[in-house]
Amino acid sequence: MIIVNTETISGKNLQTLGLVSGNTVQSKNAFKDIGAGFKSMVGGELVSYTKMLAEAREVAISRMIRNAEAMGADAIVNVRFSSASIMDGAAEILACGTAVKFV
């Protein structure tokens, strides 16, 4: 599956199949939240949250791909990501794009 954030794929004629998306809501446990709270007082990267968001992004992408494959897509174009805080320590990651077939 080709995944791009552009509207086209060089050298390919595309037939639009429709919108596809995948999302997940992830949270860290209380102990990591406490550690991140201390880290935020002194500054620097909150590594546990960086890892959490990277894992969440991969889950969202794989769910988006699964939806595109169910439609018979060869690729997903114009891919975008968004995130939202659901509550302290929990975030939603959404991946969406346009499923296309090569013609």
C-alpha positions in Angstrom: 0.0 0.0 0.0 1.4 3.4 -1.0 0.7 6.1 1.4 1.4 9.8 0.6 0.5 13.2 1.8 0.2 14.6 -1.7 -2.9 14.6 -3.9 -1.3 12.6 -6.7 1.3 9.9 -7.2 3.8 10.6 -9.9 3.3 8.5 -13.0 0.0 7.0 -11.8 -3.6 7.7 -13.0 -5.9 7.5 -10.0 -9.5 6.6 -9.5 -10.9 7.9 -6.2 -12.6 5.3 -4.1 -13.5 7.4 -1.0 -12.4 8.7 2.4 -10.6 6.3 4.7 -9.7 6.8 8.3 -8.3 5.1 11.4 -8.1 6.2 14.9 -7.1 5.2 18.4 -7.2 6.6 21.9 -4.1 5.9 24.0 -3.2 6.6 27.6 -0.3 6.0 29.9 -0.5 4.5 33.3 -0.5 6.6 36.5 3.2 6.0 37.3 4.3 7.3 34.0 1.9 10.3 34.4 3.6 11.1 37.7 7.1 10.8 36.1 6.0 13.0 33.2 4.6 15.5 35.7 7.9 15.8 37.4 9.7 16.1 34.0 7.4 18.9 32.9 8.5 21.0 35.9 12.2 21.0 34.8 11.5 20.9 31.0 12.6 18.5 28.3 11.1 15.8 26.2 8.4 13.6 27.8 9.8 10.4 26.3 6.9 8.1 27.5 4.4 10.4 25.8 6.5 10.6 22.6 6.5 6.8 22.5 2.8 6.6 23.2 2.0 9.0 20.4 4.3 7.2 17.9 2.6 3.9 18.8 -0.8 5.5 18.5 0.0 6.9 15.1 1.1 3.4 13.9 -2.2 1.9 15.1 -4.2 4.6 13.4 -2.3 4.2 10.1 -2.8 0.4 10.2 -6.5 0.8 10.7 -6.7 3.3 7.9 -4.9 0.9 5.6 -7.2 -1.9 6.6 -10.2 0.2 5.6 -8.6 1.1 2.3 -7.8 -2.5 1.5 -11.4 -3.4 2.2 -12.3 -1.0 -0.5 -9.8 -2.5 -3.0 -7.4 0.5 -2.9 -3.9 0.4 -4.2 -2.9 3.6 -2.3 -4.0 6.3 0.0 -3.3 9.9 -1.0 -3.7 13.2 0.8 -3.0 11.6 4.2 -3.4 13.8 7.2 -3.1 13.3 11.0 -4.8 15.1 13.8 -4.7 14.6 17.6 -6.9 15.7 20.4 -6.5 15.5 24.2 -9.4 13.4 25.5 -8.4 13.7 29.2 -5.2 14.1 31.2 -2.8 11.5 30.0 -5.0 10.3 27.1 -4.9 11.4 23.4 -6.7 10.5 20.3 -4.8 10.1 17.0 -6.7 10.2 13.8 -5.2 9.3 10.4 -7.4 10.0 7.3 -6.9 10.2 3.6 -8.4 9.3 0.2 -8.3 5.7 -1.0 -7.5 5.4 -4.7 -7.1 2.6 -7.3 -4.5 2.7 -10.1 -6.1 2.9 -13.6 
